[in-house]
């Protein structure tokens, strides 16, 4: 399930692209609505994992169950750390993969939505890979006004710098931008949560922290809010039992 769509298209080229600062780290994300209930999907996912094991696939396929938000009850499958070129030259593997999906996964899926995201290292305070996935992760989708893209990313960089200066105890987060496969412009922030207690924000608000660093007239948070059309949040629980982890070399 690693097939490439178009990165940017037509007159929207400048809207959806980003400055190139080296090879992109790409995530293929599939959100699947189960047919027949989660147990049937789980059984099908395990069967399809056997295909990847038999193929000695070297790409990890991590699975989360969506527990809040509009996609509650769905399953998110993600393969990250890919380069765009990794998606080329896999025709024979993709054909076998598609055939096995038709036998195992497809009967357990009512609908599937695939998209591609690029990790924004310049906006994140932690590496993309932090080892073993956390028990849960919170995800917030920011749908940006096309006219506010630069304003949004500038505000994020300013917030990151303030967090470093003040040693603000926010949970480290990773930022991604939608490259293809959905409504945009869209940025997504992913924060690991090892427990429900991890959902508790710091005592000091982000606004107060920014004022502490930049002064009482600071407009960073307001600039960020003004650049956003709307947001969608969700919580996902990691399903290690459904994930495919390649054997260690």
VOKOLTI-277034 format. One record per residue (C-alpha): residue number from 1; y, x negated, z negated. Coordinates in steps of 0.05 Angstrom, whole numbers, plus 32768, in hexadecimal, padded with zeros to 4 digits. Layout:
REM residues N
+-----+------+------+------+
| num |    y |    x |    z |
+-----+------+------+------+
| NUM |    Y |    X |    Z |
...
+-----+------+------+------+
This chain:
REM residues 249
+-----+------+------+------+
| num |    y |    x |    z |
+-----+------+------+------+
|   1 | 8000 | 8000 | 8000 |
|   2 | 8031 | 7FCA | 8014 |
|   3 | 8051 | 7FE1 | 8055 |
|   4 | 8098 | 7FCF | 8067 |
|   5 | 80CF | 8000 | 8079 |
|   6 | 8114 | 7FEE | 8095 |
|   7 | 8142 | 7FC8 | 8066 |
|   8 | 8185 | 7FE0 | 807E |
|   9 | 8197 | 800F | 80B7 |
|  10 | 81CF | 8024 | 80E5 |
|  11 | 8215 | 802E | 80CC |
|  12 | 81FE | 802A | 8084 |
|  13 | 81ED | 7FE0 | 808B |
|  14 | 8228 | 7FC9 | 8061 |
|  15 | 821D | 7FFF | 802D |
|  16 | 81D5 | 7FF1 | 801B |
|  17 | 81D0 | 7FA6 | 8022 |
|  18 | 81E3 | 7F70 | 7FF0 |
|  19 | 81F8 | 7F27 | 7FF2 |
|  20 | 81BE | 7EFA | 8004 |
|  21 | 81B5 | 7EC4 | 7FD0 |
|  22 | 816F | 7EAD | 7FE3 |
|  23 | 812C | 7ECE | 7FF0 |
|  24 | 8129 | 7F16 | 7FD6 |
|  25 | 80F7 | 7F29 | 7FA0 |
|  26 | 80DE | 7F6C | 7FB8 |
|  27 | 80BA | 7FA4 | 7F93 |
|  28 | 8091 | 7FD8 | 7FB8 |
|  29 | 8092 | 8017 | 7F8E |
|  30 | 8068 | 8055 | 7F98 |
|  31 | 8074 | 8094 | 7F6E |
|  32 | 8037 | 80C2 | 7F73 |
|  33 | 8032 | 810A | 7F5E |
|  34 | 7FE9 | 8116 | 7F49 |
|  35 | 7FC1 | 814E | 7F67 |
|  36 | 7F8D | 816C | 7F37 |
|  37 | 7FAB | 814C | 7EF9 |
|  38 | 7FB6 | 8106 | 7EDE |
|  39 | 7F6C | 80FA | 7ECE |
|  40 | 7F59 | 8103 | 7F17 |
|  41 | 7F90 | 80D3 | 7F2D |
|  42 | 7F7A | 80A0 | 7EF8 |
|  43 | 7F32 | 80A1 | 7F11 |
|  44 | 7F49 | 8099 | 7F59 |
|  45 | 7F78 | 8060 | 7F47 |
|  46 | 7F3F | 803B | 7F24 |
|  47 | 7F12 | 8044 | 7F61 |
|  48 | 7F48 | 802A | 7F90 |
|  49 | 7F53 | 7FEE | 7F62 |
|  50 | 7F0B | 7FDA | 7F72 |
|  51 | 7F20 | 7FD2 | 7FBA |
|  52 | 7F57 | 7FA1 | 7FA7 |
|  53 | 7F26 | 7F7C | 7F7A |
|  54 | 7EF3 | 7F76 | 7FB2 |
|  55 | 7F29 | 7F5D | 7FE1 |
|  56 | 7F3F | 7F28 | 7FAE |
|  57 | 7F86 | 7F43 | 7FB5 |
|  58 | 7FB7 | 7F13 | 7F95 |
|  59 | 7FEF | 7F47 | 7F8C |
|  60 | 7FF2 | 7F6C | 7F49 |
|  61 | 7FF7 | 7FB8 | 7F4C |
|  62 | 8015 | 7FD2 | 7F0B |
|  63 | 8012 | 801C | 7EFA |
|  64 | 803F | 8044 | 7ECB |
|  65 | 803C | 808E | 7EB9 |
|  66 | 807F | 80B1 | 7EBA |
|  67 | 8089 | 80D7 | 7E79 |
|  68 | 80D1 | 80F0 | 7E7E |
|  69 | 8102 | 8104 | 7EB4 |
|  70 | 80FB | 812A | 7EF6 |
|  71 | 80BB | 8103 | 7F08 |
|  72 | 8097 | 8112 | 7EC6 |
|  73 | 804C | 8112 | 7ED1 |
|  74 | 804F | 80E4 | 7F0D |
|  75 | 8034 | 809E | 7F11 |
|  76 | 805D | 8062 | 7F28 |
|  77 | 8039 | 8029 | 7F49 |
|  78 | 805E | 7FE8 | 7F56 |
|  79 | 8050 | 7FA5 | 7F75 |
|  80 | 808A | 7F74 | 7F68 |
|  81 | 809C | 7F2C | 7F76 |
|  82 | 8090 | 7F34 | 7FC0 |
|  83 | 80B8 | 7F14 | 7FF8 |
|  84 | 80C8 | 7F3E | 8035 |
|  85 | 809D | 7F10 | 805F |
|  86 | 8062 | 7F1E | 8033 |
|  87 | 8060 | 7F64 | 8050 |
|  88 | 8055 | 7F49 | 8097 |
|  89 | 8012 | 7F34 | 80B5 |
|  90 | 7FE7 | 7F61 | 8089 |
|  91 | 7FD0 | 7F92 | 80BF |
|  92 | 7F85 | 7F89 | 80B4 |
|  93 | 7F8B | 7F8C | 8068 |
|  94 | 7FB9 | 7FC9 | 806D |
|  95 | 7F87 | 7FED | 809A |
|  96 | 7F4F | 7FE2 | 8067 |
|  97 | 7F7E | 7FF5 | 802E |
|  98 | 7F93 | 8035 | 8051 |
|  99 | 7F4B | 8048 | 805F |
| 100 | 7F37 | 803E | 8016 |
| 101 | 7F75 | 8065 | 7FFE |
| 102 | 7F5F | 809F | 802A |
| 103 | 7F1C | 80A0 | 8007 |
| 104 | 7F32 | 8093 | 7FBF |
| 105 | 7F7B | 809F | 7FB0 |
| 106 | 7F94 | 80D0 | 7FE4 |
| 107 | 7F69 | 810B | 7FCB |
| 108 | 7F89 | 8103 | 7F86 |
| 109 | 7FD2 | 8100 | 7F9E |
| 110 | 7FFC | 813E | 7FAE |
| 111 | 8036 | 8114 | 7FC8 |
| 112 | 804C | 80CC | 7FC8 |
| 113 | 8091 | 80AC | 7FCF |
| 114 | 8095 | 8062 | 7FE2 |
| 115 | 80D3 | 8037 | 7FDC |
| 116 | 80E7 | 7FEE | 7FDB |
| 117 | 8115 | 7FCE | 7FA7 |
| 118 | 8132 | 7F88 | 7FA2 |
| 119 | 813A | 7F65 | 7F5F |
| 120 | 8182 | 7F53 | 7F50 |
| 121 | 817D | 7F12 | 7F2A |
| 122 | 81C9 | 7F0B | 7F2A |
| 123 | 81CF | 7F4C | 7F02 |
| 124 | 8195 | 7F42 | 7ED3 |
| 125 | 8194 | 7F1B | 7E92 |
| 126 | 8148 | 7F10 | 7E92 |
| 127 | 8116 | 7EF9 | 7EC7 |
| 128 | 80F4 | 7F2D | 7EF1 |
| 129 | 80B0 | 7F1C | 7ED4 |
| 130 | 80AB | 7F17 | 7E88 |
| 131 | 805F | 7F12 | 7E83 |
| 132 | 8035 | 7F4D | 7E6C |
| 133 | 8057 | 7F90 | 7E79 |
| 134 | 8074 | 7FB3 | 7E3D |
| 135 | 8055 | 7FF2 | 7E21 |
| 136 | 808E | 801B | 7E3E |
| 137 | 80CC | 8012 | 7E68 |
| 138 | 810A | 803B | 7E6F |
| 139 | 8127 | 8042 | 7EB5 |
| 140 | 816C | 8059 | 7EC8 |
| 141 | 817E | 8067 | 7F11 |
| 142 | 81C8 | 805E | 7F21 |
| 143 | 81DE | 8081 | 7F60 |
| 144 | 821D | 805D | 7F76 |
| 145 | 8258 | 8077 | 7F9D |
| 146 | 8259 | 804F | 7FDE |
| 147 | 82A1 | 803C | 7FD1 |
| 148 | 8290 | 8023 | 7F8B |
| 149 | 8259 | 7FF0 | 7F9A |
| 150 | 8283 | 7FB2 | 7F8C |
| 151 | 82A4 | 7FD3 | 7F50 |
| 152 | 825F | 7FE3 | 7F33 |
| 153 | 8241 | 7F9D | 7F3B |
| 154 | 8281 | 7F7C | 7F23 |
| 155 | 827F | 7FA7 | 7EE4 |
| 156 | 8236 | 7F95 | 7ED8 |
| 157 | 8244 | 7F4B | 7EDD |
| 158 | 827F | 7F52 | 7EAD |
| 159 | 8253 | 7F78 | 7E7B |
| 160 | 821E | 7F43 | 7E80 |
| 161 | 8250 | 7F0C | 7E72 |
| 162 | 826A | 7F32 | 7E36 |
| 163 | 8223 | 7F3A | 7E1B |
| 164 | 8218 | 7EF0 | 7E20 |
| 165 | 825A | 7EDF | 7DFE |
| 166 | 8250 | 7F10 | 7DC5 |
| 167 | 8205 | 7F08 | 7DC0 |
| 168 | 8200 | 7F53 | 7DC4 |
| 169 | 81BA | 7F69 | 7DAF |
| 170 | 81AC | 7F96 | 7DEA |
| 171 | 8165 | 7F99 | 7E05 |
| 172 | 815F | 7F6A | 7E41 |
| 173 | 815E | 7F91 | 7E82 |
| 174 | 814D | 7F84 | 7ECB |
| 175 | 8175 | 7F9F | 7F05 |
| 176 | 815B | 7FB4 | 7F49 |
| 177 | 817D | 7FD1 | 7F87 |
| 178 | 815C | 8002 | 7FB7 |
| 179 | 8150 | 7FE2 | 7FFB |
| 180 | 812C | 801B | 801D |
| 181 | 810A | 805C | 800E |
| 182 | 8139 | 808C | 7FEB |
| 183 | 817E | 80A5 | 7FDA |
| 184 | 81B2 | 806F | 7FD1 |
| 185 | 81D8 | 8044 | 7FC5 |
| 186 | 81AC | 803E | 7F87 |
| 187 | 81A5 | 800A | 7F51 |
| 188 | 816F | 800E | 7F1D |
| 189 | 816E | 7FEE | 7ED8 |
| 190 | 812A | 7FE3 | 7EB6 |
| 191 | 8125 | 7FD5 | 7E6B |
| 192 | 80E4 | 7FC4 | 7E48 |
| 193 | 80D4 | 7FEC | 7E09 |
| 194 | 809B | 7FD8 | 7DDC |
| 195 | 80A3 | 8015 | 7DB0 |
| 196 | 80CD | 8054 | 7DA8 |
| 197 | 80F6 | 802D | 7D75 |
| 198 | 810C | 8000 | 7DAE |
| 199 | 8132 | 803B | 7DCA |
| 200 | 8165 | 8035 | 7D92 |
| 201 | 81A5 | 8015 | 7DAD |
| 202 | 81CD | 7FE0 | 7D86 |
| 203 | 81FC | 7FF8 | 7D4F |
| 204 | 8238 | 7FDF | 7D75 |
| 205 | 8246 | 8007 | 7DB5 |
| 206 | 824B | 7FE4 | 7DF7 |
| 207 | 8294 | 7FFA | 7DFD |
| 208 | 82A5 | 7FDC | 7DBA |
| 209 | 8282 | 7F9C | 7DCD |
| 210 | 82AA | 7F97 | 7E0D |
| 211 | 82EB | 7FA2 | 7DE8 |
| 212 | 82D7 | 7F6C | 7DB7 |
| 213 | 82CE | 7F3B | 7DF0 |
| 214 | 8304 | 7F51 | 7E22 |
| 215 | 8337 | 7F75 | 7DF6 |
| 216 | 8347 | 7FBD | 7DE6 |
| 217 | 8362 | 7FCD | 7E2C |
| 218 | 8320 | 7FBA | 7E4E |
| 219 | 830C | 7FEA | 7E86 |
| 220 | 82C8 | 7FCC | 7E98 |
| 221 | 829F | 8008 | 7E81 |
| 222 | 82CF | 8039 | 7EA0 |
| 223 | 82CC | 8013 | 7EE3 |
| 224 | 8280 | 8017 | 7EE1 |
| 225 | 8281 | 8061 | 7ED2 |
| 226 | 82B3 | 806F | 7F09 |
| 227 | 8286 | 804C | 7F3C |
| 228 | 8249 | 8078 | 7F2C |
| 229 | 823B | 80BB | 7F4B |
| 230 | 8202 | 80CE | 7F1B |
| 231 | 81C7 | 80B1 | 7EF5 |
| 232 | 817E | 80C4 | 7EE9 |
| 233 | 8156 | 80A9 | 7EAF |
| 234 | 810C | 80A7 | 7EA1 |
| 235 | 80D9 | 8087 | 7E73 |
| 236 | 8098 | 8069 | 7E8C |
| 237 | 8059 | 8055 | 7E66 |
| 238 | 8031 | 801A | 7E80 |
| 239 | 7FEA | 802A | 7E96 |
| 240 | 7FC6 | 7FE8 | 7E92 |
| 241 | 7F84 | 800D | 7E9B |
| 242 | 7F9A | 8024 | 7EE0 |
| 243 | 7FBC | 7FE3 | 7EF6 |
| 244 | 7F9E | 7FAD | 7F22 |
| 245 | 7FA9 | 7F68 | 7F06 |
| 246 | 7F8F | 7F2F | 7F32 |
| 247 | 7F62 | 7EFE | 7F0F |
| 248 | 7F84 | 7EBF | 7EF4 |
| 249 | 7F7D | 7E84 | 7F23 |
+-----+------+------+------+
